[in-house]
Amino acid sequence: MKKFILIILLIIGFLPKSQVKQGFVIPPHPRVGLSLSGGGAKGFTHIGVLKVLDSLGVKIDYISGTSMGAIVGGLYASGYSGKEIEKIVLDTDFYTIIANEKTRVETSFLNKSIDKYLITVPIQDGKINVLPKAISTGQKNIYLLKELFRNVSTIDDFSKLPIPFMCVATNLETGSLNIFEKGDLSQAIMASSAFPGLMDPVKIGDSLYIDGAMTINYPSKPLRDKGIDVVIGVDLSQGLAKRSDLNSAISILNQVIDFGIQRETINQYKYTDINIHPDLGTLGATSYDAKKQILDSGYVEAKKYITILDKLPKKTDTVLRAPMTGIYSNIYKIDSLQLVNNNIFSSSYVQGKMNLKTPALLTYGNINKMIDKLYATNNYKLINYDVIQKDNLNILRVDVQEDDTRFFLKFGLHYDEIFKTGLLLNATAKRLFFRNSTISLDGIIGDKPRYYFNYFIDNGYIPGFGVYASGMSFNTKTNSGDIIKTVNWFRTEAYIQSIYKEKYALGGGISNDIFKIRGNPTETYYNAYIFLRSDTQDDKEFPTRGFYLNAVGKSLDLFNKNILSRSYQAKADVKIHFPVTSRLTYSVRLFTGFTVGSSDYENYKYSIGGIFEQNLNNFVPFDGYQLGEITDNNILLASNSLQYSLSKNFFFTGTFSIANLFEDIQIKEFLNVRYKSAGLTAGYKSPFGQIKVNYSHPLNNGHGNFNVILGHWF
């Protein structure tokens, strides 16, 4: 008898706990609603439930969702099947979306030249704002949601979707519940999922909204209020944390937030008929790397309810389906651009940064890339958009939230073997004298004090105007490390610059160079120059793909009437990075420089040696040699490297370089190789910039060099 009772208890223990409301009976011809709760990554559970509902052919008449439940529910309501949503989720890198980092490829030329700061502190209304509102502004969420909901982008009444839909958000100022049933679907879903600290509050109309979980995380009652007869709910609550897990400020804060969420969730049970409540164990709201496991748990749990779910009404019609593939396939003829809420930056500036010339044939993917370029200027907090139709025309409506912060303090730290230790202090001001202007002053305190000044007026399509100045001191050395000379170099430039397709910068200007070399009289030169630049490298310090070009033509010593023959220089620095595999990158660097005319300008001769990325006139990096060790009028240089990524942030790089420096331009010099070197670098991409240890050696003769590099280049 005891054995029989034990067997019965074991069987009962393995049976699913009943989550069907006591006394529930399916009424005749019921309207069925689906309530999807919030829970971050735990919300992938909903997809498994949807797959079961699809397999049974259950007809859903209304969907309500909060947070991740709003995202999944919105997709299902828009015509995606459970399997299609599964594919979308498995193919999406949610960590990248949450991080919301601006891609370097899309960043403006000015910002690429100053991506060297560790800390940026905005100053607004005389106050220093150290902490941001949240980790993410939500910009990448907009790109994803606009693509996914493109087929229903013209529907602003959510009850007109293939399945009527509503989502829950919380008014940040009043703390009251807000149910979105009309408006911009993507924006409403963003508001519903804007978890405090993770994503900025979303502005809709005159109000700010945050995650609906702060009021109703399990929105079953709103379905009852719509006259829904049967409510199927997916509850993601996992109970409050135990004392042993409350060991950090974040865990305690989450526990406090969960008090209200758990209390309201229990209240919603009385409006829920079939409560699907999977046990996710230790998986939490940030378990985005366990997508498949979470999704499968929802599928397994929902299958326990097949008997009762199968009794619900079945689909009899075919709803509008969003395509499984071809997210970028919808092509629109954009006839014009309409800017909304732009008080600072003009339409020509915006179109120039987006590289948009109307009319244009564009996909949502194209538009996202254009918006990303505009967002990467750092002049906007958030950019939303819609393609609207009016009078048989397609209008790209861009709604901007401009960043009105004008003043910034920035800080950096760096070490290399040429300038040694340097602490960077920067002051930046925007819109000083002109609307589209940026002024920046760097002061470097350390072994080799330096300064850099930038002032640029960026006019988009219209050519911009800039002023640049710098001052520095450095030593050239022999192979044994003895100082050849100490150079004090001061440069001032005024130039105009035009941008083509946000990939190429073309311009020209006048520069003034002052050279003060110990033991020699001060020399001053005025030069005219033109330039062509491009930089699509994905990373400045550990690039894996992209292209870099800096080509300059220069006429030296313009105002010197005593020279018999004017001197001209042309140089081009090219870097190309080819990803061979996901871990291996082959890079080639080619540098050519020629001098025509007088060769009396010692300070403009080409020199090789040292490892650096700073602009040092005609000095060119070359492994195995000291800075300025070899000098002549003309140069041909090629450097080949293989970079292998041991993990996301650890790299090994092997480099082989050849060069020829020569006095006169002759055909035979193009085939001659006088200098060779090889080097090996171990590198780590830290939150504080690069950490590199390099050993290189000339292959001709001489001593090898050991280099340590810390922090972003400046």
Salt bridges, closest charged atoms under 4 A:
ASP54 OD1 - LYS315 NZ 3.35
ASP61 OD1 - LYS59 NZ 2.30
GLU84 OE1 - ARG321 NH2 4.00
GLU86 OE1 - LYS51 NZ 3.14
GLU86 OE2 - LYS292 NZ 3.29
ASP91 OD2 - LYS87 NZ 2.74
ASP115 OD2 - ARG104 NE 2.97
ASP115 OD1 - LYS540 NZ 3.65
GLU181 OE1 - LYS226 NZ 2.50
ASP184 OD2 - LYS146 NZ 3.10
ASP225 OD2 - LYS221 NZ 3.13
ASP235 OD2 - HIS277 ND1 3.56
ASP273 OD1 - LYS21 NZ 3.58
ASP273 OD2 - ARG224 NH2 2.61
ASP296 OD1 - LYS292 NZ 3.36
GLU301 OE1 - LYS304 NZ 3.12
ASP310 OD1 - LYS314 NZ 3.50
ASP335 OD1 - LYS333 NZ 2.33
ASP386 OD1 - LYS146 NZ 2.86
ASP416 OD2 - HIS414 NE2 2.89
GLU417 OE1 - LYS420 NZ 3.32
ASP442 OD2 - LYS116 NZ 2.74
ASP458 OD2 - LYS353 NZ 2.42
GLU493 OE2 - ARG491 NH1 3.55
GLU502 OE2 - LYS353 NZ 3.38
ASP513 OD1 - ARG491 NE 2.68
ASP535 OD2 - ARG104 NH2 2.86
ASP539 OD2 - LYS685 NZ 3.28
GLU541 OE2 - HIS712 ND1 2.79
ASP573 OD2 - ARG589 NH2 2.69
GLU602 OE1 - LYS605 NZ 3.41
GLU613 OE1 - LYS575 NZ 3.18
GLU669 OE1 - ARG674 NH1 2.96
